[in-house]
Amino acid sequence: MKRHTETAKWRNEWFRELEPAHKLVWLYLLDDCDDAGVFRLDAKRMEFEIGTDCDFAGFLAQAGNRIVPLDEPRKYWIVDFITFQFPGGVSESAKRHGALRDSVEKHGLAKRLGIDWSIFGQSLPIPEGIVISFDEFDESPPPPAKARAKKPKAGWEPDANQKRINALRQFRRRDTTPWSEKECRQYAALAKAGMMDEESLSMVEAYYAANLPNDMMDIRRTTVEILLNNWGGEVDRARNALTVLGKAKSFSGPTEGEKRRARIKELQGMLISQEQRLRESDHPIVASSARKRIEELSQEIDHLELFRS
């Protein structure tokens, strides 16, 4: 079975601060749960399949309201799972959606959320902070041909970055030509994830404006939609191409000293978070996990401080 995944999770502050074993637990549960996000905890099987010991109680403490226990023993629910996996709504005829409806009914999730069953077949609300990543595994039925060409409503006005993308010579799109719904959605997701920054956009502009030598294959994107859908890889490709062409000097990244100072600052923030977790928790397992993490963070900070420039 195939599911949507959030590629920007590695830049999410909550996920980034998880211990390595807890990251594996989260990824495992997203795969192991049913279509409604419900899973039955089998700690021994989970540890065997992940390949490491798991402090599930400590993980639950860090997960907060992302995972809640159900009335049935050892059963839990990933709260935002349904709206993430089914952003286009639920079809009455899809077999997989039938399994979702059965699980929602079996575990009393509709009553728990106050869901009106009439929303199924319509768009489900997407929780704040979730960036939807659409891919080829979307099982929702394709929209009619006319719906695919749907444009934003009258009053379209591109922002400064959209105008720069329009101006790329591979597209040369007029600013008065509205972007499609999918292009707008992709752009908004990239901007929210912090990927539409000045350096990335400038590198793509320079790469797309460059005259490539005959021995360099030209694989630059030919439509705005394809560019946005592959933005992260295209930025890396632009950086590599500009380096080969000798035009990447102005795009050199931070120095090692700057990277080290940034890492120390990030670790100090994580250390404060773990110290607060230790003060607020009465659970011995959670406290032990926090103390262990504090020790690891302190050691890494001390190591980096020795070589700080």
C-alpha positions in Angstrom: 0.0 0.0 0.0 1.3 3.5 -0.9 0.8 6.7 1.1 1.6 10.3 1.0 4.7 11.4 2.8 5.8 14.9 4.0 9.3 15.5 2.6 9.7 18.7 4.6 9.4 16.9 7.9 13.2 16.9 8.3 13.1 20.7 8.6 10.2 20.6 11.1 11.4 21.7 14.5 9.5 19.1 16.5 10.7 16.2 14.3 14.2 17.5 14.2 14.5 17.5 18.0 13.4 13.9 18.4 15.9 11.3 19.4 17.0 9.1 16.5 15.0 6.1 17.9 11.9 8.3 18.3 12.2 9.4 14.7 12.1 5.8 13.7 9.1 5.2 15.9 7.2 8.1 14.2 8.0 6.9 10.7 7.2 3.3 11.6 3.8 4.2 13.1 2.9 6.3 10.0 3.4 3.1 7.9 2.0 0.6 10.4 -1.3 2.3 11.3 -4.6 1.7 9.4 -6.2 4.1 6.9 -7.7 6.2 9.8 -4.3 6.5 11.6 -5.2 3.9 14.3 -2.6 1.5 15.5 -2.4 -1.2 18.1 0.9 -0.9 20.1 3.0 -4.1 19.9 6.3 -2.8 21.4 8.2 -6.1 20.9 7.3 -6.3 17.2 8.0 -2.6 16.7 11.4 -2.9 18.3 12.2 -6.0 16.3 11.2 -4.3 13.0 12.9 -1.0 13.7 16.0 -2.8 14.9 16.5 -0.9 18.2 15.0 -0.5 21.7 12.2 2.1 21.9 11.1 4.2 24.8 7.5 4.5 23.7 6.4 6.3 26.8 9.1 8.9 26.2 8.0 9.2 22.6 4.4 9.7 23.6 5.4 12.5 25.9 7.2 14.3 23.0 4.4 13.6 20.6 1.9 15.5 22.7 -1.5 15.8 21.1 -0.3 14.3 17.8 -1.2 10.9 19.2 -4.0 10.1 21.6 -5.1 6.9 23.3 -8.4 5.3 22.4 -10.8 3.5 24.7 -9.6 0.0 23.5 -6.5 -1.1 25.4 -3.1 -0.5 23.6 -4.8 1.3 20.7 -3.8 4.8 19.7 -4.8 7.3 17.0 -2.6 9.7 14.9 -4.9 12.7 14.9 -4.0 14.5 11.7 -3.5 11.3 9.6 -6.9 11.3 7.8 -6.7 14.9 6.7 -3.2 14.5 5.5 -3.7 11.3 3.5 -7.1 12.3 2.0 -6.8 16.0 1.2 -9.3 15.6 -1.6 -12.1 14.0 0.4 -13.3 10.4 0.5 -15.0 8.6 -2.4 -18.0 6.3 -1.8 -16.8 3.9 -4.4 -13.1 3.6 -3.5 -12.4 0.3 -1.7 -9.6 1.9 0.4 -11.9 4.7 1.5 -14.4 2.1 2.6 -11.7 0.7 5.0 -11.2 4.2 6.3 -14.9 4.7 7.0 -15.1 1.3 8.8 -12.2 2.2 11.0 -13.6 5.7 11.8 -16.9 4.1 12.8 -15.4 1.2 14.7 -13.2 3.4 16.9 -15.7 6.2 17.4 -13.6 8.8 15.7 -16.5 10.6 14.1 -18.1 11.2 17.5 -14.8 12.1 19.0 -14.1 14.8 16.4 -17.7 15.8 16.0 -17.4 14.9 12.3 -20.5 15.3 10.2 -20.5 12.3 7.9 -21.7 14.5 5.0 -18.2 15.9 4.7 -17.1 12.6 3.2 -17.0 13.1 -0.6 -16.0 16.8 0.0 -12.7 18.3 0.9 -11.6 17.6 4.4 -10.0 20.5 6.4 -6.2 20.5 6.5 -4.7 21.2 9.9 -2.6 24.3 10.4 1.1 23.7 9.8 0.6 20.7 7.5 2.2 20.9 4.1 0.6 18.5 1.7 2.9 16.7 -0.7 1.0 15.5 -3.8 2.6 12.7 -5.8 1.9 9.9 -8.2 0.4 7.7 -5.5 -2.7 9.8 -5.2 -5.6 7.3 -5.5 -8.4 9.8 -5.7 -10.3 9.7 -9.0 -8.9 12.2 -11.7 -10.9 15.4 -12.1 -12.7 16.1 -15.4 -10.5 17.6 -18.0 -12.0 21.1 -17.5 -11.4 21.0 -13.8 -7.6 20.4 -14.4 -7.3 23.8 -16.1 -9.1 25.6 -13.3 -7.6 29.0 -12.7 -7.6 31.3 -9.6 -10.5 33.8 -9.5 -10.4 37.2 -11.0 -8.0 39.7 -9.4 -4.9 37.5 -9.9 -1.7 39.4 -9.0 1.6 37.5 -8.8 4.0 38.3 -6.0 7.6 39.3 -6.7 9.0 35.8 -6.7 6.2 34.5 -9.0 7.1 37.3 -11.4 10.8 36.2 -11.4 9.7 32.6 -12.2 7.5 33.8 -15.0 10.4 35.7 -16.5 12.7 32.6 -16.8 13.4 32.3 -20.5 12.2 28.7 -20.6 8.7 29.9 -19.7 8.4 33.6 -20.6 5.0 33.6 -19.1 3.1 36.9 -18.9 2.4 38.2 -15.4 -1.3 38.7 -16.4 -1.6 34.9 -17.1 -3.0 33.4 -13.8 -1.2 30.3 -12.3 -3.2 27.1 -12.1 -4.6 26.0 -8.7 -1.9 23.3 -8.5 0.9 25.7 -9.3 -0.4 28.1 -6.6 -0.7 25.2 -4.1 2.9 24.0 -4.8 4.3 27.5 -4.6 2.5 28.2 -1.3 3.8 24.9 0.2 7.4 25.8 -0.9 7.1 29.3 0.6 5.7 28.0 3.8 8.6 25.5 4.1 11.1 28.3 3.6 12.4 26.9 0.4 11.6 29.9 -1.8 14.5 31.9 -0.3 16.5 34.5 -2.2 19.6 32.4 -2.6 17.7 29.4 -4.0 15.7 31.6 -6.4 18.8 33.5 -7.6 20.7 30.3 -8.3 17.8 28.9 -10.4 17.6 32.2 -12.3 21.3 32.2 -13.0 21.2 28.5 -14.1 18.2 29.0 -16.4 19.8 32.1 -17.9 23.1 30.4 -18.6 24.3 29.3 -22.0 25.3 25.7 -21.3 28.3 24.2 -23.2 27.6 21.4 -25.7 29.0 18.7 -23.4 26.5 19.6 -20.6 23.1 18.1 -21.1 20.3 20.6 -20.9 17.7 19.2 -18.5 16.2 22.4 -17.3 12.4 22.3 -16.7 10.1 23.5 -19.4 6.9 24.3 -17.3 6.3 26.2 -14.1 4.4 23.2 -12.6 7.2 20.8 -13.2 9.8 23.2 -11.8 7.8 23.8 -8.6 7.2 20.1 -8.2 10.9 19.4 -8.3 12.1 22.6 -6.7 14.5 21.1 -4.2 16.3 19.0 -6.7 16.4 21.8 -9.2 18.1 24.1 -6.7 20.8 21.5 -6.1 21.2 21.0 -9.9 21.5 24.7 -10.3 24.2 24.9 -7.7 26.2 22.1 -9.2 25.9 23.5 -12.8 27.0 27.0 -11.7 30.0 25.5 -9.9 31.0 23.7 -13.1 30.5 26.9 -15.1 32.5 28.9 -12.6 29.5 31.1 -11.7 28.8 29.9 -8.2 31.2 32.2 -6.3 28.4 34.6 -5.2 26.3 31.6 -4.0 28.9 30.1 -1.7 27.3 28.8 1.4 28.2 29.6 5.0 31.7 29.0 6.2 32.5 26.1 8.5 32.8 28.5 11.4 29.3 30.0 10.7 27.9 26.5 10.4 29.5 25.5 13.7 28.1 28.6 15.5 24.6 28.0 14.0 24.7 24.3 15.2 25.7 25.4 18.7 22.8 27.8 18.8 20.5 25.1 17.6 21.8 22.6 20.2 21.4 25.2 23.0 17.8 25.6 22.1 17.2 21.8 22.1 19.0 21.7 25.5 16.6 24.3 27.0 13.7 22.3 25.7 14.9 19.0 27.3 15.6 20.8 30.6 12.1 22.1 30.6 10.8 18.6 29.8 12.7 17.2 32.7 11.3 19.9 35.1 7.7 19.3 34.0 7.6 15.5 33.9 6.8 13.3 36.9 7.2 10.1 34.8 10.4 8.3 35.6 10.9 7.0 32.0 10.4 10.4 30.5 12.7 12.0 33.1 15.4 9.3 32.4 15.1 9.9 28.6 15.4 13.7 29.1 18.5 13.4 31.3 20.1 11.1 28.8 19.4 13.6 26.0 20.6 16.5 28.1 23.9 14.7 28.6 24.3 14.0 24.8 23.5 17.6 23.9 25.9 19.0 26.5 28.7 16.8 25.2 28.1 17.8 21.6 28.1 21.5 22.5 31.3 21.1 24.5 32.9 19.4 21.5 31.9 22.1 19.1 33.0 24.9 21.5 36.5 23.5 21.5 36.8 24.2 17.8 34.7 27.3 17.6 36.2 30.0 15.4 
